[in-house]
């Protein structure tokens, strides 16, 4: 157990973060250094950079495309994305040391559980979606569901996790925090898997969309 | 038109877009296919569309948003084979299997699968069941472009010598050899213009000038050469309007190493052919030095000349390109021509061509024109960015071997027929040659009580002379 505990809480965090950074930077460079493609816009194109940013924010905040053209998965998607946004904010606030942020983490995880579960049910319940899905689409949702569900079960968002995060940043991980708590250790493991897997999967759309919209759909310049 | 159906092998569905002579369904082609695919994924070889194709292959989350946007899929009664993601996945599976680490390691778990000879045949036909209208790309939350995947698939096939003869052998190759895809020699072209002059004089009592090959004109107007045969009324209307405006304009002959045909079918299946035809257009512009190139009523040509050439040929960046629709709009707004909407009293509706609208951004101009020259303009629903492709795009308007016409008419065509009926319009205004070719058939096939007209015809009919 000690060896596993040390591996998951002392080594894996750095592996996960390293893979995340390397993969994300690799993809950013790969796409960012792409030769300028022929103009392949879709109109209307927002008339200024400001309007483009506003449209992108509308996408991030309300998932406008999904709302407009695939309402049947909008609530589920919104829950999932809001949950992930909340967890991202929770992480930052936790490290900063903002009190009461525990509830934000719990709320975020609840949203991810609900969103991923509902999306899973939607996908399984639709013959059309089953037809176009590979195993990986289900596994992605199961990973999100399992990670957030286990985080709630293991009380991962407890304020003590901050000590651990800080210790990670100081390169002296307090692996003892996980001693005797296999559920918490399992949660951390799934979180690490999620972090390292994120930029390698289609979930990378969280920043790939900058390229597909700004560089392609909008032609890379304000019109 | 069902002429070769019995003899042709079925490789994907009940239709065939590619002849057996071109597809060679029994000939192995996997190795060449994979080699051409590799070339398509090379940043330098395929700089023109590398980023759009890579992101489109990598990022689809299978959210199904594109399904209801695809006219072909919906009109087919949601035949699974015609789902836009199904079609893209036919290529994506091979991409993952041969060109991604995850696909090589995890295989079918991540949707990777090797391709068989039969599947390559099916993929080739499937690439011609999508008109690349990009309605699915417009609605995609991620920015995945199934239309582009179709076009890139066609590019791979072109490397294997596989492309519909109507747009390749009888399209771009004719255009390169004869100066236009209709194989019309200059004397015959000039005779047609002479006929137009006489027609306007006899029918309307209007004397017009039709300048040809004038150097340094304000406007060089290039039409789809097929319009001089198939849609001559549009050309006649155009000549009348341009003369009424009193502007400095000219048509052109192919001259030397040029073309008097604005089409560029390379847009549908090959960047090499796209560039080759672009060079012909560039030659004409270099010789005639117009201040503005005006693309006649042709959607895909507008996309090519307005958006695509400038990054292929840097000289093209100095060429001002507009559509004839923009020119008419300007002539009306600036009062260079006077029009009376009472002269077109019938209810008129308009079909947004994909290449002028969703891909070209011309939504307001045709509407301003039609509201100026028609008494009763009615919108077709849906319209503008969500307009449904007529089914003539992507080269389909001139493709009709086997039972392909049934495919065109009973899918895209069926949707458009219903939309036109809903408007109760008596005239359908069209701004694109391919759309005209498709709607001419739709009106007959679906027995619609509507007449189609080019924008130029409606503007000419509304002209008021001082």
Interface residues (C-beta under 8 A of the other chain):
Chain A: X30 X31 X34 X35 X36 X37 X38 X39 X40 X41 X42 X43 X44 X45 X59 X63 X65 X66 X68 X69 X70 X73 X77 X126 X128 X129 X131 X132 X133 X134 X135 X136 X137 X139 X200 X202 X203 X204 X205 X208 X209 X211 X212 X213 X215 X216 X217
Chain B: X43 X44 X47 X48 X49 X50 X51 X52 X54 X55 X58 X59 X60 X61 X62 X63 X64 X65 X67 X68 X69 X78 X80 X83 X85 X86 X89 X102 X106 X108 X109 X110 X111 X134 X137 X138 X139 X140 X141 X142 X143 X144 X145 X148 X307 X308 X310 X311 X312 X357 X358 X359 X360 X361 X363 X385
